[in-house]
Amino acid sequence: MKILLVDDDPRLRDLVRMALERAGYAVVTAADGQTALTHAARETPDLIVLDVGLPEMDGFETCRRIRATSDVPILFLTARDDEIDRIVGLELGADDYVTKPFSPREVIARIRAILKRSAGPAPRALSHGSLRMDPQARLVSVAGVDLALTGTELRLLEALLGQPNRLWTRAQVTDAIWGAGSPVSDRTLDSHLRNLRRKLAEAGQPDVIETVHGQGMRLRPVP
């Protein structure tokens, strides 16, 4: 497994790099967003650890540009614990975040959890009306038009499509995406759900995910 580590602090970068290498990962490093984009395209990493507070092109913009062409898992490093920063990162397509100061052990644990989710067994192709999903190829389309979804959005939609008649509680959806007992807030789920709904609406399916007040969510019939 190859990790792209992006941080402008050389001491922190070296500390995390050594911890990752001891854990068995191959590591490519970058100190700025532009170099990160070059490495992301050239090295095809399995996961990117991305600092938010980069000079010139910050981590948010770097993530936005990576997401334009790739759904590689992204773990944000942020120096601030502000909820708005976490929400912005998740809405841009990050899979998780770690707040500084942190231990390298925590970063490795988050990386392993993300990679485990990404490498899960591939189920059969799924469909719901004109909505189609090939989980193995990580492709989603509506009436033949492809949708660009992040890894978390794919897992969310895959769970709903796997049991299209089920009424899901928020806790059940969270467990299906991040694993049972994961400390994920409702705001995190809301961010990914809002993005997924927006993309489905842009493809002509604005109401396919129905919220049942006080109970949870489910799929509406799709023509």
Secondary structure, 3 states (H helix, E strand, C coil): CEEEEECCCHHHHHHHHHHHHHCCCEEEEECCHHHHHHHHHHHCCCEEEEECCCCCCCHHHHHHHHHCCCCCCEEEEECCCCHHHHHHHHHCCCCEEEECCCCHHHHHHHHHHHHHHHCCCCCCCEEECCEEEECCCCEEEECCEEECCCHHHHHHHHHHHHCCCCCECHHHHHHHHHCCCCCCCHHHHHHHHHHHHHHHHHCCCCCCEEEECCCEEEECCCC
